[in-house]
Amino acid sequence: MGRPPKRRLPVTAKVAAAGTARPAGPAGASKKAAAQASLKHTQALISHFHTLNKQLDQARRDGRDADVRRIEAELDAMGGLQAYQRASLKGGDLRKGWGATGKWVLPFLRAEHAERKVAAADSARFRLRLLDVGAITGETYERHAGFLDVTSIDLNSQSPKVTKQDFFERPLPASGADRFEIVCLSLVVNYVGDPAARGEMIRHSRRFLVPRGLLYIVLPLPCIANSRYLTHEHFVALVASLHLELVEYHHASKLAFYLFRRVDAAAGSDGDGDGIGNGNGGGTAGKESSRKARPTFRKQILREGGGHNNFAIVLE
Ligand SMILES: C[S@@+](CC[C@H](N)C(=O)[O-])C[C@H]1O[C@@H](n2cnc3c(N)ncnc32)[C@H](O)[C@@H]1O
């Protein structure tokens, strides 16, 4: 009997554990083999979790209640979100230590701090307010508390430092005090199973930014580099349609890092894309006519041929 075909891991899972891993150093071979086996196991767990999560979203959208119950039961049996997060944390440890995904953006944050500090009322004490969505344990930016004032949230907090909250349910800012200079979505957009909800998550992020605030997005590289439905250009255009302009990006071996800046539409143009006004104050609904003028980004084939993954982001 031949060997069973090798199971392909979904794109969103493969690198969640592998991250920016480099070849191991001159450690003993058995140690290296154990680490590789552990990483493989971690990848497989994350992979299976992502698959079930996607199936669950689809079953909910289709109203297939029996399937929803079955998939939920399977997720529970696997240990639920907690087990997934443990695997994600372990994946982080197995690459370069926790915080690897926050490293690329730090020089930009330092520069932003220096620039904004000049205009701050109390410049000596000024810190950038950063919202870390999907922070799990809230450790990524904790060593930089000197210039970052971090608010961490997660669907399933694993630390008292992290507020248990669904980002989609976070109350909209009532004033400038509730906004942030930076919002981070690091390996979170790809966690969301539904392409339209992924787009909505990016749109929602902008609502929490101060004028000219920064949005940091990290995705597994194959989401951008090998998707049937997403390319770098398409992704940047999609985010830009929400009045978030690209500041910088970097494609590492496994991860894609993107930094965008909130820009505000000129008066009389097609609105700001957040539907809650563009100032520091609370939300006033955007004009219906301006909403209609905004481009939509549907699921369309951008890379022909086989061997591509199905990761997509949709903006409606
Ligand atoms: C792969 S982990 C990302 C961990 C970390 N940010 C990093 O860069 O490695 C994804 C996390 O996002 C959280 N998450 C997903 N959707 C969320 C939402 N709507 N609101 C808050 N947290 C969410 C999950 O609970 C999970 O802990």
The ligand as an SDF file (V2000), in Angstrom:
LIG
                    3D

 27 29  0  0  0  0  0  0  0  0999 V2000
   -2.0450   33.9250   16.0300 C   0  0  0  0  0  0  0  0  0  0  0  0
   -2.5990   34.8200   17.4130 S   0  0  0  0  0  0  0  0  0  0  0  0
   -1.6520   36.3040   17.1980 C   0  0  0  0  0  0  0  0  0  0  0  0
   -0.7090   36.5550   18.3290 C   0  0  0  0  0  0  0  0  0  0  0  0
    0.1820   37.7830   18.2100 C   0  0  0  0  0  0  0  0  0  0  0  0
   -0.5620   38.9890   17.9410 N   0  0  0  0  0  0  0  0  0  0  0  0
    1.3190   37.5950   17.2140 C   0  0  0  0  0  0  0  0  0  0  0  0
    1.5800   38.5010   16.4310 O   0  0  0  0  0  0  0  0  0  0  0  0
    1.9730   36.5540   17.2110 O   0  0  0  0  0  0  0  0  0  0  0  0
   -4.2100   35.4200   16.9940 C   0  0  0  0  0  0  0  0  0  0  0  0
   -4.9730   35.9580   18.1980 C   0  0  0  0  0  0  0  0  0  0  0  0
   -5.9840   36.8560   17.7240 O   0  0  0  0  0  0  0  0  0  0  0  0
   -7.0840   36.7600   18.5900 C   0  0  0  0  0  0  0  0  0  0  0  0
   -8.2630   37.3090   17.8990 N   0  0  0  0  0  0  0  0  0  0  0  0
   -8.7940   36.8640   16.7370 C   0  0  0  0  0  0  0  0  0  0  0  0
   -9.8910   37.5780   16.4110 N   0  0  0  0  0  0  0  0  0  0  0  0
  -10.0420   38.5100   17.3870 C   0  0  0  0  0  0  0  0  0  0  0  0
  -11.0090   39.5200   17.6370 C   0  0  0  0  0  0  0  0  0  0  0  0
  -12.0520   39.7060   16.8290 N   0  0  0  0  0  0  0  0  0  0  0  0
  -10.8760   40.2890   18.7390 N   0  0  0  0  0  0  0  0  0  0  0  0
   -9.8400   40.0820   19.5980 C   0  0  0  0  0  0  0  0  0  0  0  0
   -8.8940   39.1220   19.4190 N   0  0  0  0  0  0  0  0  0  0  0  0
   -9.0060   38.3390   18.3370 C   0  0  0  0  0  0  0  0  0  0  0  0
   -7.1690   35.2610   18.8750 C   0  0  0  0  0  0  0  0  0  0  0  0
   -7.8870   35.0120   20.0550 O   0  0  0  0  0  0  0  0  0  0  0  0
   -5.6980   34.8880   19.0010 C   0  0  0  0  0  0  0  0  0  0  0  0
   -5.2800   34.9260   20.3350 O   0  0  0  0  0  0  0  0  0  0  0  0
  1  2  1  0
  2  3  1  0
  2 10  1  0
  3  4  1  0
  4  5  1  0
  5  6  1  0
  5  7  1  0
  7  8  2  0
  7  9  1  0
 10 11  1  0
 11 12  1  0
 11 26  1  0
 12 13  1  0
 13 14  1  0
 13 24  1  0
 14 15  1  0
 14 23  1  0
 15 16  2  0
 16 17  1  0
 17 18  1  0
 17 23  2  0
 18 19  1  0
 18 20  2  0
 20 21  1  0
 21 22  2  0
 22 23  1  0
 24 25  1  0
 24 26  1  0
 26 27  1  0
M  CHG  2   2   1   9  -1
M  END
$$$$
